[in-house]
């Protein structure tokens, strides 16, 4: 991270010309501050800014990095520099135990539906009228808006389906004002894409594997229920060891068993798993991608789980054979 920041501020681009070298080798905060000062002085001490996207990932780094970045202006002395943290998490999730300087918090509300239409309209192809493309955007939002208000995802969906939306025009079967016909042509494709919202970076093989969970759920359900009735011999030792890692498949199999119904994997289910990890209620072990064979581990106490279960009127204890 330090070397990437130094490259951007200094204008260094690793390439074959410089043997893919960075501005400087840097692996600690002391060297980072020294190089920052050198860059600033070489450029006449301009105003500099560091923008860190997905800054919540810093919480899993060394404990001193976040407090140091918050105090970077102070530590670099006469260098005019500011660090901007971009995150979807509140500041309460960032505070470190020591040395944390409270940053200035600026909250940005989500885009309204009308604002999203105006923004998405800017990518209109010149070959189609504003009215035609605006109607198309509204049709796409009518399907996806309740599932996601994320601009990047909505941009992707608008771009993904536009060619299919225009097919009746190209075949001479409709004109730009036949909105109902155009909608009927694309409606099944839009609804099918609903199941892959937030999962479009997953390979097709991985996604097909997740869809197969619906078909294998009866097998998983019987396996899980039989496990509940089978009292494990190592019950006492497992309580001492604590929660064990489990794969995503098992998590979903248990979920399907509990709800006792056939439910297709949806974006909502996977986004809730991601939220549990973000809130540190569940820890992800391995797997850079959410579906890249990750394993998870419960990160809260049984008392905490019981309290939550009690709030939602769910008898969690009867599903825990170790604590029956």
Secondary structure, 3 states (H helix, E strand, C coil): CHHHHHHHHHCCCCCCCCCCCCCCCCCCHHHHHHHHHHHHHHCCCCCEEEEECCHHHHHHCCHHHHHHHHCHHHHCCCCCEEEEECCCCCHHHCCCCCCCCCCCCCCCCCCCHHHHHHHHHHHCCCCCCHHHHHHHHHHHHHHHCCCCCCHHHHHHHHHHHHHHHHHHHHCCCCCCCCHHHHHHHHHHHHHHHHHHCCCCCCCHHHHHHHHHHHHHHHHHHHHHHHHHHCCCCCHHHHHHHCCCCEEHHHHHHHHHHHHCCCCCCCHHHHHHHHHHHHCCCEEEECCCCCCCCCEEEECCCHHHHHHHHHHCCCCHHHHCHHHC
